[in-house]
Amino acid sequence: MLEINERIEERTDASSTSLTLPFEQRQKSRLR
């Protein structure tokens, strides 16, 4: 169970970062 939870967390972290990075870049470009 713990191993599965850790794997899920890694997946969510990777997916969240991939989604948030481009989003932040878009806002930065908009501010400019």
C-alpha positions as a Python dict, from the first residue, in 0.01 Angstrom:
ca = {
    (1, 'M'): (0, 0, 0),
    (2, 'L'): (270, 248, 96),
    (3, 'E'): (469, 174, -220),
    (4, 'I'): (159, 231, -434),
    (5, 'N'): (89, 562, -259),
    (6, 'E'): (446, 676, -319),
    (7, 'R'): (418, 589, -687),
    (8, 'I'): (90, 782, -714),
    (9, 'E'): (249, 1084, -545),
    (10, 'E'): (538, 1075, -791),
    (11, 'R'): (295, 1061, -1082),
    (12, 'T'): (86, 1350, -946),
    (13, 'D'): (400, 1557, -880),
    (14, 'A'): (529, 1501, -1234),
    (15, 'S'): (190, 1574, -1391),
    (16, 'S'): (133, 1880, -1170),
    (17, 'T'): (475, 2027, -1249),
    (18, 'S'): (432, 1966, -1623),
    (19, 'L'): (95, 2145, -1606),
    (20, 'T'): (198, 2431, -1376),
    (21, 'L'): (526, 2516, -1554),
    (22, 'P'): (366, 2612, -1889),
    (23, 'F'): (86, 2787, -1701),
    (24, 'E'): (335, 3005, -1512),
    (25, 'Q'): (520, 3082, -1836),
    (26, 'R'): (192, 3194, -1994),
    (27, 'Q'): (117, 3432, -1705),
    (28, 'K'): (470, 3572, -1721),
    (29, 'S'): (436, 3634, -2094),
    (30, 'R'): (100, 3802, -2031),
    (31, 'L'): (247, 4031, -1764),
    (32, 'R'): (515, 4139, -2013),
}
